[in-house]
Amino acid sequence: MRFSEISSKEIVNITTGTKLGMLGHTDLEINAETGEIRAFILPNYKWFGIKKEASEFKINWNAISKIGEDMIMIEEQEG
């Protein structure tokens, strides 16, 4: 699957029922040797998406439960 095919999908935590953002607005952590995606790194926006704060939220690839037509569902406790 190509990143362009999943970049418009919304990321939802099905454990907490929280929308976490759009995949296209994330950074990727990639294994330099294999080219595999290790994690998505979501920025923490404040003031309606205008100001990016220093903190980030990292979603490990193994936390993905399902990649659907419109969203990526993860099972991970926030914390």
N, C-alpha and C positions, 0 to 999 in steps of 0.2 A: 504494500500500500504506500502510495506517495504522500508526502506532507501536503501537497496541494489538494489532495482528495479529502483530507480531514481538517484542513486549517480553518474552515468556516463553522466547525462544530462547536457547540457549547459544552463546557465541562461541568458536570453535576455530580456532587457527592451524594450517593444514594443512601449512605449511612445516616447523614444529618439532614438530607433534603435541601442542601444549599447549592445555589448556582455559584460557580467559582470564576467564570469568565469564558471568553472565547479562546479557542486554541490558537488562532491567528495572532493573538496579542501576547503570546508567551515566548520565552526563550527555551531552547532545548539544551539538555545535557547529553552529549553524544560520546560514545566510546570511540576514541580516535583509531583504535586498531581494527575494530569490526564494522564501524559505521552505524551500529545499533543505537537507538534512542534509549537512554537510561532514565531520563526524567523530563517532565515539563516544569518550567519555572515561571510561575505567574507573578507579575508585579502587583504590589499593593497600591491601588489608586485611591486618591482622596479628592474631595470636592468635585464630584461628578466626572471623574476621569481626567481632570486637568493636571493635577500634581501627582507625580510618582513619588511614593515614600521609599525609604531605604530598605524596608523589610520586604521579603519575598516569600511566597508559598511554593514549596517544592512537592510535586506529585511524582512518585516513582512509577516507572512503567508497569511494574508488577501489581500496582494498586488498581489498574484498569480492569473493570469487570466486564464491560461490553462497549463496543464501538457501534453505535446505531446510525441510522440514516441522518438524524439531526443533532445527535449529542454523543458525548463520550461519558460513560458512567463509571465512576470510581467508587471503591469501597475503602475508605480510609478515615480513621478518627482524626479530627482536627486537634492540634495540640502542639 
